[in-house]
Amino acid sequence: MSSYSSASNVHSPDFCGCGMSPVLRTSWTDMNPGRRFWGCSMYMNRRIGCNFHQWQDPPVCGRSRNILPGLLKRIERLECESENRGRNERRMKQWLCALAVIVVLFFWQCISMK
């Protein structure tokens, strides 16, 4: 699972340490699941970006900190299962179409032999 995901700018601090406009991000770490923070827009570029970090949301309570990682893992597992079922469904549809074509050709062959 990735550590951060980007979000839109809403009431951002003016500038970060490197003079860029910070962007609102969401932390997905076990300690701060779903907690938003302002960070340097160039944080992925170690040479240009700075370590600017300012929390937007209040700290996550202990119970949420314990529950959210398990829920996020469950969601990820269910999404994976759903994707697998979708692939299996498409494969079955392809096989059914191929079987239908074979049956039609077989009956066409039987009818044309008479």
N, C-alpha and C positions, 0 to 999 in steps of 0.2 A: 504494500500500500504506500502511495506517495506521501511525503511529509506535508506538503502544502498544495493548495490550489488557489488560483487567482479569483478575484471578484472585482466588482466595479468600484470606482472612487466615489465615496460619500463622505463629506466633511473631513477631508484628509488634512494632515499637518502640511504646511506649505512646502517644506523641503527636507530632504534627508541629509546625511552627512556629506554626500558627494554632490549636492546641489540639484538632484533629480526630484521630481514629484513622487512621493511614496504611493504605493498602491495597497488596497485592502486585500488581505490574503486570509485564508482559513488554515489553522493548524490542525493536522490530523494525527498528532503524536498521542501516545497513551496518557501523558500528563495533561494535555490541553485539547481534548478531542472536540472539534467544531468551534473552537474559540478563535475569533477574528482578531487580526492585528494589522497594523500598518508596517510595511517593510519597503526597503529600497527596491525600485523597479528593476535595478540591474543586479539583484542578489545572486543570480546564477553566474554572472561574470565576475569572478574573483578579482580580476585585475582592475575593473572599473567600479564595480559596486562596493557599497559600504555595508556595515552591519547594523544599519538603522532598524530599530524594532520598537514599536509602541503598541501596547494592547488597546484594542477597541472595546472588547467585551470584558466584563468582570471575570474573576477566576472561576473555573469550573468547580462545583462542589464535589466533595469526596465520593458521594454515591454515584453521581453522574460519571465521574472519572473511572469508577469501577465497572459500571454497566455499559457505557457507550462502546468501548473497544469490542466487547462480545457481540453487541448488536451490529456493529459495522462489519465484523467478520461474518456474521450470519447473513447479512445483506449481500456481501460479496459472494458467499457460497451459493445463495439462492439465485443470484444473477448468473453465475457460472452454470448452474443446473438448467436455468431457463435457456441460455444460449445453446447448451448441448441438446436439449429437447427440440429447439427450433431447427438445429442442424439435422437431427434424426427425422423430424417431420418432413423437411425438404427432401431428404434422401428417400423416404417412403413414398412421397408423391412422385418422384422421378421413377421409382420402380413400378408404381401403379400405372403411370402413363406408358411406360415401356411394355408392361404386361397387356394393357388395353390394345396397344398397336399390334402386338403379336396375336392376340385373340381375333381382332378384326381381320388381319391378314390370313389367319388360318381359316376363318369362315369364308372369306372371299375366295380362297383357294378351293375350298370344298364346293362352293356354289358354282364356280367356273368350271369344275371338272364334270358336272352333270350334263 
